[in-house]
Amino acid sequence: MAQLTIVAHIKTKADKIDLVKTELIRLIDTTRAEAGCINYDLHQDNENPAHFLFYENWASRELWQAHMENQHLKDFMAATEGAVEEFTVNEMTQIA
């Protein structure tokens, strides 16, 4: 199977930016050490600091799905409950 690219947009409440940013940064080292993680890069919008984006590449969809079930993501969801306004995930395949 082809490598899977994930583009995840996280939009926070204006008064929760620092909390969510801290919790997102906590995910990085653990996730980068997971099987199948090629890269896991966090970005913050220059004009809207409440908008974060993860650009990720995984060796397979199955390994990404295993990542999505890990405890550190459940911990993130609990720590940021009520702070995230929108969370969208796009599964992408490079075509050129």
C-alpha positions as CSV (number, residue, x, y, z in Angstrom):
1,M,0.0,0.0,0.0
2,A,1.1,3.6,-0.7
3,Q,2.3,5.9,2.0
4,L,-0.5,7.9,3.7
5,T,-0.3,11.6,4.2
6,I,-2.5,13.2,6.9
7,V,-3.4,16.8,7.0
8,A,-5.1,17.6,10.3
9,H,-6.5,21.1,11.1
10,I,-7.2,22.0,14.7
11,K,-9.0,25.3,15.4
12,T,-9.1,26.4,19.1
13,K,-11.1,28.8,21.1
14,A,-9.3,32.2,21.3
15,D,-8.7,31.9,25.0
16,K,-7.4,28.3,24.8
17,I,-4.6,28.8,22.3
18,D,-1.7,28.3,24.7
19,L,-3.3,25.2,26.3
20,V,-3.9,23.5,23.0
21,K,-0.5,24.4,21.7
22,T,1.2,22.9,24.7
23,E,-0.8,19.7,24.4
24,L,-0.2,19.4,20.7
25,I,3.6,19.8,21.2
26,R,3.4,17.0,23.9
27,L,2.2,14.6,21.2
28,I,5.3,15.1,18.9
29,D,8.1,13.0,20.4
30,T,5.9,10.1,21.3
31,T,4.3,10.0,17.9
32,R,7.5,10.4,16.0
33,A,8.8,7.3,17.8
34,E,5.8,5.2,16.7
35,A,6.1,2.4,14.1
36,G,5.3,3.8,10.6
37,C,5.7,7.5,11.4
38,I,7.7,9.1,8.7
39,N,7.1,12.7,9.8
40,Y,4.8,14.5,12.2
41,D,5.1,18.2,11.8
42,L,3.1,20.8,13.7
43,H,2.4,24.3,12.2
44,Q,0.6,27.4,13.5
45,D,-1.1,29.9,11.2
46,N,0.8,33.2,11.1
47,E,-2.3,35.3,10.9
48,N,-4.7,33.2,13.0
49,P,-2.8,31.7,16.0
50,A,-5.8,29.6,16.9
51,H,-5.4,27.5,13.8
52,F,-2.9,24.6,14.0
53,L,-2.1,22.1,11.3
54,F,-0.3,18.7,11.5
55,Y,1.3,17.5,8.3
56,E,2.0,13.8,8.8
57,N,3.3,10.9,6.6
58,W,2.8,7.3,7.6
59,A,4.1,4.1,6.1
60,S,0.5,2.8,5.8
61,R,-3.0,3.6,6.8
62,E,-3.0,0.7,9.2
63,L,-0.1,2.1,11.1
64,W,-1.8,5.5,11.2
65,Q,-5.0,4.0,12.5
66,A,-2.9,2.3,15.3
67,H,-1.5,5.7,16.2
68,M,-5.1,7.1,16.4
69,E,-5.9,4.5,19.1
70,N,-2.8,5.3,21.3
71,Q,-3.2,6.6,24.9
72,H,-1.3,9.8,24.3
73,L,-4.1,10.9,21.8
74,K,-6.8,10.0,24.3
75,D,-4.9,12.1,26.9
76,F,-4.8,15.0,24.5
77,M,-8.5,14.8,23.9
78,A,-9.2,14.8,27.6
79,A,-6.8,17.7,28.3
80,T,-8.3,19.8,25.6
81,E,-12.0,19.0,26.0
82,G,-14.0,22.1,25.3
83,A,-11.0,24.0,24.0
84,V,-11.1,22.8,20.4
85,E,-13.7,24.3,18.1
86,E,-13.0,22.3,15.0
87,F,-10.9,19.3,14.2
88,T,-10.7,18.0,10.6
89,V,-8.5,15.2,9.2
90,N,-7.8,14.6,5.5
91,E,-6.3,11.3,4.4
92,M,-4.3,12.1,1.3
93,T,-2.2,10.1,-1.2
94,Q,0.6,11.8,-3.1
95,I,0.0,11.6,-6.9
96,A,2.9,13.5,-8.3
